[in-house]
Amino acid sequence: MFSLYRVLGIKNNNVKPKVFRVEEPDEITDEIEKSLWEIKDSLDLPTDEVEMAVVSRRLALKKPTHD
């Protein structure tokens, strides 16, 4: 059986991925939330789904990242 790495000519050098930190201004988050509510209204989505997405996003922004 052929290894996909061998077929594609990719060497596994165990290179660590680069980590980038992106700081998101509050107004972008507000715009994303507004957009979610507009999509909900235009597509007649359940309110619970949008509320869960907004709460999940807020919690994700508050979580500290682990290095």
C-alpha positions as CSV (number, residue, x, y, z in Angstrom):
1,M,0.0,0.0,0.0
2,F,1.3,3.5,-0.9
3,S,1.7,6.2,1.7
4,L,-0.1,9.4,0.7
5,Y,3.0,11.3,1.9
6,R,5.2,9.3,-0.4
7,V,2.9,9.7,-3.4
8,L,2.7,13.5,-2.9
9,G,6.4,13.8,-2.1
10,I,5.8,15.3,1.3
11,K,8.4,14.8,4.0
12,N,7.2,14.7,7.5
13,N,9.7,17.0,9.3
14,N,7.5,17.4,12.4
15,V,7.4,21.2,11.9
16,K,5.6,23.0,14.6
17,P,2.8,25.2,13.3
18,K,3.1,29.0,13.8
19,V,0.6,30.5,16.3
20,F,-0.9,33.8,15.4
21,R,-2.9,35.9,17.9
22,V,-5.7,38.1,16.5
23,E,-7.2,40.7,18.6
24,E,-10.7,41.5,17.5
25,P,-12.1,45.0,18.3
26,D,-15.4,45.1,20.1
27,E,-17.2,46.8,17.2
28,I,-16.5,43.8,15.0
29,T,-18.1,41.5,17.5
30,D,-21.1,43.7,17.7
31,E,-21.4,43.7,14.0
32,I,-21.2,39.9,13.9
33,E,-24.0,39.7,16.5
34,K,-26.1,42.2,14.6
35,S,-25.6,40.2,11.4
36,L,-26.6,37.0,13.1
37,W,-29.9,38.6,14.3
38,E,-30.5,39.9,10.8
39,I,-29.9,36.5,9.2
40,K,-32.3,35.0,11.8
41,D,-35.0,37.4,10.9
42,S,-34.6,37.1,7.1
43,L,-34.4,33.3,7.1
44,D,-36.9,32.8,10.0
45,L,-34.4,30.7,12.0
46,P,-35.2,29.6,15.6
47,T,-34.3,32.3,18.2
48,D,-32.6,29.6,20.4
49,E,-30.1,28.8,17.7
50,V,-29.0,32.4,17.3
51,E,-28.9,33.0,21.1
52,M,-26.7,29.9,21.5
53,A,-24.3,31.2,18.8
54,V,-24.1,34.6,20.4
55,V,-23.5,33.3,23.9
56,S,-20.9,30.8,22.5
57,R,-19.1,33.5,20.7
58,R,-19.0,35.7,23.8
59,L,-17.6,32.9,25.9
60,A,-15.0,32.0,23.3
61,L,-13.8,35.6,23.3
62,K,-13.4,35.6,27.1
63,K,-11.5,32.3,27.3
64,P,-7.7,32.7,27.8
65,T,-5.6,30.9,25.3
66,H,-3.2,28.2,26.4
67,D,0.3,28.0,24.9
